[in-house]
Amino acid sequence: MGAPHTNPEVLPFTGLPEATELTPRFQFSPKDGIDNPALSLAEDSEPEGALQPRFCFLKKEEGEDFGFWLHQEVGNSGHLVRQVKPGGLAHRKGLRECDRILEVNGVYVDDTEHFRVVWKIKRSGKQVLLTVLDGEAYSLAKALDRNLTQLLPHYNRPCLCCVAKDQNGFGFSVSSPQGVKGVFRVSVVRNGPAEKAGVPDGSWLLELNGTSVKNWTSARMNKKLKQSNSPMGLLVIDAESEEFYRQRNIKITAALASSSWLPFDVRKLQMTRGPDGYGFLLKEETCGSGKKGQFMREIDAGLPAEKAGMRDGDRLLGVNGESVEDLDHHGMVFKIRADSKQVTLLVIDEEGSKFFDLVGVSPLAFYDDQVAPSGLRATHDSSCPSARQENDVSTFPPCHLDTDLHWNARPPRGGSWDLSKEEPEGRSQPF
């Protein structure tokens, strides 16, 4: 989405600054010999381009996986790419054996705990942007004590904003060059709702309420803005960062965005079952998107659910560290009853559920826990480069549904499973 330079209403793209400045190389002259003044002792300490990160944008089709494993070696930092499937999505997009992942969707993760990196990739949905450095370059950078963040080009992630209307409106307007589709610059009213929601003045509008505006005319934009209810979901980005993504053929979606301005948070509820159960009703209801969701109702005063902070209308997103958004009602009940004594739930309030349905992204895409979910398993693996394929890949226990389960989640029943496993050599997760 390039911006024309002829219209003063539209911000021009200025391009990205060079990531590094290369030291001029010595040009040898047989005539001048060793006295050649071009000779410098300040040459690069590593080969030119050796520490250049790569960007791999993976977008999978229905029924397809990303086609690689993520491994962490015992005693070593970083997140190692392993078992890249030949001809698979990751391989086709340039991901290679022993690459090290530095960023997931623009978030630096090299010093992040492994399970949180796994979670970020799992919750990215059908597409993920990985910034990687090949294994040899990573080892070289570590040996030279280089700051890996300094190897990364500067760009900003898109921003996802929730704008609530006040008595004067939403507090912003859009402009576009005449006759050009899909190019909309946002002008923000000072101290208005849009500015308070984190919308940067002069940014480009990419999505309105979860729908791309790439092919919209000005007339269609004006019509959609007038029809929008409050709150409104905006996905915006600055001009230079838009160019960064565009040059790499990366489609910008809400899953890549920063959610720091959103007023909604995923909450974790840890509960121990009491004599009367947990004290809530799990009810299936239709969401604003038309899909089915599971909501908490009839919360009993004084029982574990209320004490843990559960609110009427909370939507269930995860059970014991695993997403359950794609499970039906009985599947969620089965997950809750997997342990007869305790359960940990991930929920979001009713207003947050409506907003994320509106913008078409899971709230879990922005959730970052500090405790390893029990569902993220480890498997036996060997270290790079002498990698060997493993035949005994760990899997989750099968979830056979009990047809007698009722949607009332009090009290839960069933046996407990140990879904956590860690081998001496390290831990791995397939994608």
Salt bridges, closest charged atoms under 4 A:
GLU43 OE1 - ARG25 NH1 3.94
ASP44 OD2 - ARG25 NH2 3.05
GLU46 OE2 - ARG146 NH1 2.99
GLU48 OE1 - ARG25 NE 3.87
GLU62 OE1 - LYS126 NZ 2.77
GLU64 OE2 - ARG92 NH2 3.27
ASP65 OD1 - LYS85 NZ 3.21
GLU73 OE1 - ARG100 NH2 3.23
GLU97 OE2 - ARG82 NE 3.01
ASP99 OD2 - ARG54 NH2 2.48
ASP110 OD2 - LYS142 NZ 3.57
GLU242 OE1 - ARG246 NE 3.34
GLU285 OE2 - ARG297 NE 2.87
GLU298 OE1 - ARG410 NH2 3.84
ASP300 OD2 - ARG410 NH1 2.36
ASP312 OD2 - ARG297 NH1 3.00
ASP314 OD2 - ARG267 NH2 2.50
GLU322 OE1 - LYS335 NZ 3.72
GLU325 OE1 - ARG123 NH2 2.85
GLU350 OE2 - ARG297 NH2 3.48
GLU351 OE2 - LYS354 NZ 3.79
ASP357 OD1 - ARG315 NH1 3.18
ASP368 OD2 - ARG116 NH2 2.59
ASP369 OD1 - LYS268 NZ 3.16
ASP381 OD2 - HIS71 ND1 3.55
ASP381 OD1 - ARG82 NH1 3.38
GLU390 OE2 - ARG388 NH1 2.93
GLU422 OE1 - ARG427 NH2 2.90
GLU423 OE2 - LYS421 NZ 3.28
GLU425 OE1 - HIS380 ND1 3.21
